[in-house]
Amino acid sequence: MDFPDTLIPARDAIREGRISSRQLTRHVLDRIESLNGRLNAFNSVWADRAMQVAAQVDEGRIGGPLAGVPIAIKDNLCTAFGTTTCSSKMLRQFRSPYDATVVRKLESAGAVIVGKTNLDEFAMGSSTENSAFGPTLNPWDPARVPGGSSGGSAAALAAGMCCGAVGSDTGGSIRQPAALCGVVGLKPTYGRVSRYGLVAYASSLDQIGPFGWTVADAALLLGVMAGHDPKDSTSVSEPVPDYVADLDRPVEGLRIGLPREYQLAGGIDARVKSAVEAAVGRYQQLGAEVVEVSLPHTEYGIAAYYVIAPCEASSNLARYDGVHFGHRTSERVRDIIELFSRSRAEGFGAEVQRRIMIGTYALSSGYYDAYYLRALKVRALIRRDFDEAFKRCDVILCPTSPTPAFRVGEKTGDPLQMYLVDVFTVTCNIAALPGISIPCGFTDDPRPLPIGLQLIGPTFSEQKLLRIARMYEAATDWHRRRPAELVGD
């Protein structure tokens, strides 16, 4: 039997009785059993629970816009079932007493959550190599990374181990793995989706969002997850539109902004540049006007991000001390200070420790003004740049990642090179804007690698942003391509 791997066709097939949720869920679980040992996309799988939920859908006891569809969620979203590890030894055995709001909404909509996906530890990374449970590999070429930090969610979807997935994005952690895995990834406006139950990395930057094979799949997932939540003080009370309605209606008079600074940026792979230029040409064929805009403070985005995020991480991760929370050392210690030190040294990986130290230093007396306060001022300038640019255009277009998927281990020895992978994505989070990555081409390698196109819109413009993304998707077939069969190849 042929099973649909995209969310909406799968949902419709179940509704129409052409397949059952149990059949589709069993198929997905079989894929996980066959492929996860090689790709390491999942940290935990709940086969029995998933089959029980699927059975309730088939019996008519559970309904909703996602009824019966297998979904994967990132392992930094709290669930009252199973563990929530953040791919860290610090939380290896942690069991949350409650569900994240997003998890509750997904299950209320009928989704069958099959498991939790691997990530860079505490979402700190761009390749999903920083996980305490080992790296996730890219289904298009298992010698390469899937991106990060939500690499497990993107890889699980690309490998057919779910029909939709959920990740979190602090500086590109949804969009960059979506680009490297050839799927659609959406980072909503800050406050559009509740962060209640998301284990915090950088609270003013984190945002939960969807992965799908198509723009419509991402739109449907966003509609389920979005909305005000009184449990999250940063959640905005904005009406949630029907993101799927009118999705195929092109945006009239579309103006696309090409940032001068991105065009002049060095380090862009020639294949990425060519694919993005071709995408611009396709938009022009569809009637869009292309205008040049300027984001003059873009060059400071990486520097500002890697001060703000570690500072917030230093504060958020202070609770993991081996007494109140998290891993506790089994070594004999002399006093409470040694207990804290040993527990944190054992529980946190190298990258997390690096960012905690950077943040603690930047927040320390005598350095606060020089680093953290200055980074906040740059943040305000970056936001102002976008505000000015959007006076001239509806959406800003640029690459999602400067390169296709790089080889496992290629950048782990040079943290700065790893940080530069986020050059096109961090400013979107700094300015609290929505951004989406869609497939726009492939390399001509023996194993073709996906290339992603990023579109960034004004705050709460997701409905228009999705329509603009759909315009390109409808005119191309990149989203129809799938990785070569992985079993035994």
Secondary structure, 3 states (H helix, E strand, C coil): CCCCCCHHHHHHHHHCCCCCHHHHHHHHHHHHHHHHHHHCCEEEECHHHHHHHHHHHHCCCCCCCCCCCEEEEECCECCCCCCCCCCCHHHCCCCCCCCCHHHHHHHHCCCEEEEEECCCHHHCCCCCCCCCCCCCCECCECCECCCCCCHHHHHHHHCCCCCEEEEEECCCCCHHHHHHHCCEEEECCCCCECCCCECCCCCCCCEEEEEECCHHHHHHHHHHHECCCCCCCCCCCCCCCCCCCCCCCCCCCCEEEEEHHHHHCCCCCHHHHHHHHHHHHHHHHCCCEEEEECCCCHHHHHHHHHHHHHHHHHHHHHHCCCCCCCCCCCCCCCCHHHHHHHHHHHHCCHHHHHHHHHHHHHHCCCCCHHHHHHHHHHHHHHHHHHHHHCCCCCEEEEECCCCCCCECCCCCCCHHHHHHHHCCCHHHHHCCCCEEEEEEEECCCCCCCEEEEEEECCCCCHHHHHHHHHHHHHCCCHHHCCCCCCCCC
